């Protein structure tokens, strides 16, 4: 006789309801949400209609036989947002993560006009799927995993960014981009990443879990930089033939950069202060013989921060960035980040940016925690700073 697996069978989202069912293997079931018992009974289903829209919740489904928890399923999901962010289609994207002894499953809302999704596990490509779900059955209960769902679509399909005139301009740019060997002219990129704690930890019965330690602080760093030592000016008529680059690879502590933003959120200090610092690197222009013609530093006024506290133990921010070249007229480096950094150690960050220059984003959880990369994006060339060219969208969150 084949042993049946204790797994979730369906998850349904409606504007006023999160509803899920699981395999009925007998016994009594308990459902906890963020550690609070909400349901106990023998019917293998649960509906939650009391929630904050777009907020992410963690559920535990426990199967109890003879007063002993014999199996657990962990599920994390969010409710539909009341309003979508048309600037960033990933901000309120509903992503559901299910962890059981026999599977790690991901399902997500489809992105309009995206036909396929590439799945990566711990940075290694696994497969391409056309449906908006992926199930992994080959994993260890004692290892943590990070899954990335990557996709793309032509900019002409984007209703968020384009008017009719811009669509025509993007087509023109696309032809120029091919001649410049950019590889993917006018293509939007999307990446959704979920970091999952060790399944053994997530599948521990709620009442048996060690009391979780709250996170005392968070630190965040966002840098933009030019990998090359020198960048040739695409305007061949300009007296400034070259610009100095930063001459480095991805590096949390890289000394050179175009711009850098550092944020620190202190939960362990009165008032939970959010510290914000910003810096703009020096711009040096050269003639065709690579002799210095001019040096300048762009204004940092285009880097703005807005704090957003949601409820107790749940703070965040909106970071908007637009910094240009102080020497010549050129498109600015633009990006936006929205973040929620919770005291319980969970986080959810999402953003978008120009596909030039290099962008690197790092996060540190706790004063003694290790920094880890949230998002690393290589430049496609300075032509991709044009306001009519496709953004790159990203989102990174965790479970456990």
N, C-alpha and C positions, 0 to 999 in steps of 0.2 A: 504494500500500500504506500502510495506516494504521500509524503508529509506535506501538508499545505502551509504556505507561508503567511505570516501575519503581516499584511501589507495594506496600504490605502488603496481603495478601488476607484473612487471618483472624488474630484474636488470641483465644486461649482461656485462661481462668483456671480453675485448680482449686486446692484447698487446698495441694497439694504441687507445683504446676507452673505456670509461665508459658510458653505455647507460641504461636509465631506463624509464619506462612508468608508468602511474598511471590511476586510474579510472576517466573516463571523466564524470563529473557531470555538465558541462556547465560553461560558464563564461570565463574569461581570466586567464591564468596561468603565474606566474613569478617564475623563478628559480634563486636562489642565491647560490654562492659558497663562503664560508668563508666571507659572508656579501656583496659580490660583485654581482650585477645583471648581469646574463649572458644570460637570455632568457625571452622573453615575447611574448605570443601568445595564440592561442586557441587549438593548437594541444597538446594532453596529452603525450608528450614524449620529452626527451632531451638527447643529446649526447655530451659528453665532451671529446675532443681529445687533450686538451692543459693542460698537467699535468706533474708532476715529478713522475717517476716510484717509486712505493712502498710507496709514501707519502700518509698520510691519509687526506681526505678532508671531510668537512661538508657542506651539501646542505640543503636548505630550498625550498620547493615547496609550493607556495601560490596560493590559488584560490580566484579570485577577481570577485565580482558581484556588479555592480553599484558603482564602484570605492571604494568598501569596501572589505577588506580581510575577508572572511567568514570561511576559514579553512586553516590549515597548516600541512604539513608533513615535518619531519626532517629526514635526511638520512646521514649517515656517512659511507664512504668506502674508499678503496685505489685501485690504479691500480696495475696490475701485476708487479712484479719486473723483471728487465732485466736479472738478474742472481739470482739464489737461493743460500742460505747459506746451504751447505750440512751438516754442523755441527749442525745446529739448524733449523729444518723444520718449526718452528713456527715464525721465525723472519719476513718473508715476506708473511705469510699466509694471504690471503685476507678475512677479516671479515667485513661483512656489517651489520649495525645496523639501523633499521627503527623505528621511533616513530611517531605515529598518535594518535588521540583521542581515537581510538578504538583498538589499538594494539601496542605492542612492539615486534618487530620481529628481530631475529638474523639468519644470514646465513653465512656459512663459507666454505672455501675449504676443501675438505676431506683429511684426512691424510692417506697415503697409508697403506693398510692392517689393518686399524682400522675399526671394524665392528659396534661399538655402542658408543654413547656419553651420558654421564650422565649430566643432567642439574641441576644446583643449583641456587636458587634465594635467595639473602641475606643469604647465608650459609646453606639454607635448601634444601634438595633434592626434586626435583619436578618430574622428570620422566627421562626415558632413551629413546633416539631416535636413529633410524638407518639412517635416512636421515640427511643431513647436514643443518638442519634448525629447528628453534623453534619459535613458536608464543605464546605470552602471552596476553590474553584479560582480565585478572582479575587483574587490577592494579589501583592505584590512580594517578590522574594527579598532586597531590601535594606531592608525596613522591619520593625520589630517590631510585634507584635499582642497585644492583650489580648481574650480572649473570656470573656463571662459567661453562664452558664446559670442562668436564673431560673425558679423554679416556686413553686407554693403548693398548699395543701390545707386543707380544713376541720379545725379542731382536733378535732372529734369522731372523725376518722379516726386520730388519733395514739395509738398504743399506748404510746408512751414516757412521756407526761405524764399521762394521764387514768385515773382509776378511775371506776367507775360513778357515784358521787356527784358527782365533778367534772364528768362529762359533762353531768349535769343542770344543774349550776351554770353551765357554759359556755353552754348553750342559753339560760338566763335572761339571762346577760350579753349574749349576742348580740342579743337583742331590745332590751335597753337601749341597746346600742351603735348600733343603727340609728336610734333616736330621737335619739341624740347626733351623728348624721351622721359616724360614724367611717369609713364607707365599706365596710370589710371586717371586720366583727366576727368574732372567733374564727377567724381564718385564719392558718395558719402560713406563713411566707415562707422560701424556700431560695435561696441564691445560691452558685454554684460558679464561681470565676474562675481562669483560667489565663493567665499572662503568658508570651509566647513571644518569644525573642530573634530577631534577624534570621535567616530561613531560610538565607541564604548562610553564616552562621557555623555553624549546626547541621549543614549539609550538607558541610562541609569534611572531607576524610578525616582520620581520627584522627591518623595519623603526620605530617600536614602542619599540624596546628593549633599555633598559638603556645601556649607554656606558660602556662596560665591563672594569673592572680594570685589568691592567696587573699585573702579578705576580712578586713581587720584588725579590724573592729568592726561591730556592729549597734546601732541605736537604735529604740525602739518607744514610741509615745505613744497612750494611749487616754483620751479626754475624753467626759464626758456633760454636756449643757447644755440650757437652756431658751431657745428662740429668742426668745420674747416678752419684752418689757420687764416686763410684769406678768401674773401668772396668777391667774385667779379661782378661789377655793376652791369646789369642787362642793358642799361641805356648807354650805347656805345658813343653817343655824342656828349656825354657828361664829362666834365673835367675831373671828376672823381671816378677813376677806373676800377678801384678796388676798395673794399672795406675789410678791416681786421675782424676775423672771427674769434671764437673762444678756444679753438684747438683742443677739444677734449671729447670724451665719450660720456655716457650716462654715469653720473657720480653724485651721490647725495651731498658730498662735501666739495664738489667742484668749485674751484676758486674764481673762475670766470663765468660770466653769464650775461645775457641781454637784460633779463629781469629776474628778481627773486622775491618771493613772498614767504614770510614765516609767521605762523600762528601758534599760539599756545593757550590752551583752555585749562584752567586750574580748578578742578572740582573741590580740592582740599583747602582752598582759601576762601575767606569771607567774600560773598558776592559773586563767587565763581568767575573771576575776571578772564576776559579774552584779550590776550596781548597780540598786537598786530604790528609787524615791521615790514617795510618794503625797500627794495634797493634796485637801482637801474645802472647797468654797466656802461662804461665809456664807449663811445662810437668814434673810431678813427678812420678817416678817409685818406686814400693814397692816389697819386697820379699813376700813369701807365708804367713808370719806372719804379713803382712802389715806394715813392717818397711821400712822407706825410704832407698832406695838403690842409687838413682841418680835423679838429678834435671837438667833440660835443657830448653832452649827456642829456638824454631826453627827460622830459618832465614825468614825474610819477603820479601826477594828478589823475591820470586815467585808471589808477588802481584803487578801487573803492571796496570797502567792507561794510556789510550790514549784519549785525548779530540777529539770530532768530531763536529764541527760547520757546520750546513747545510745551513742556510741562516739567514737573520736578524731576531732576536727574536726566534731562533730555535737552541739551543745548546744541546750537548749530550756527551756521553762518551762510551768507551769500557773498561770494567774492567775484567781482567784475574787473576785467583787465583790458585796457586798450592803450598801448604804448607804441609810438611811431619812431621813425628815424629822425634825429634832430638836425641832420645836415642836408638831406634831400627830401623832396616830396615823395612819399612812398606809403603804401597801406600799412596800418598799424598791426601789431601782434594782438589779436583778440582772443579772449577766452572767458569762460564763466564756470564757477563751481558752486554747487549747493551741497551742504553737508549737515548731517545729524551725527553727533558724537555723544553717545549715552554713557552715563555713569556705570551702567552694568557691563560695559565692555563691548557692546554691539555698536555698529556704525553703518551708515549708508551715505555714500557720496556719489554725486553724479555731476557731469559737466560736458562741455564741448569746447572745441578750440580750432583755430586755423591749423592747416596741415603743414605749417612751417612756422618757426624753425623747429628744432628739437624741443619737445615738452617732456618734463619729468616731474612726477608727483610722488611724494613719500608721506608716510604716516607713522607715528610712534604712539603706542598704547601703553600708558603708564610711565612714570618717571624712569623706571629701570628697564622698560621694554625695548626690544630691538626695533630699529627703523625698518620698514619694509616698503617696497614700491607698490603704489596703487595703479599707476599708469605711466608707461614709457612709450613715447611716440616719436619716430624718426621723421625728419623733415623730408618733404617731397620736392623742395626747391622754393626759392623766394617767390616765384610766380604764384604759389598757393596762398600767399597772403592776400590776394585779391578778394574784395568783399563779395564777389559773385561766384567764388569757388566753394566747393563742398567743405562742410565742417567734418570733424571727427568727433563722434559722440562716445561717451564712456560712462560706466557705472560700476561701482565696487561696493559690496556689502558682505556681511559675515553672518554665520549661524553658529552660535555657541562660543 
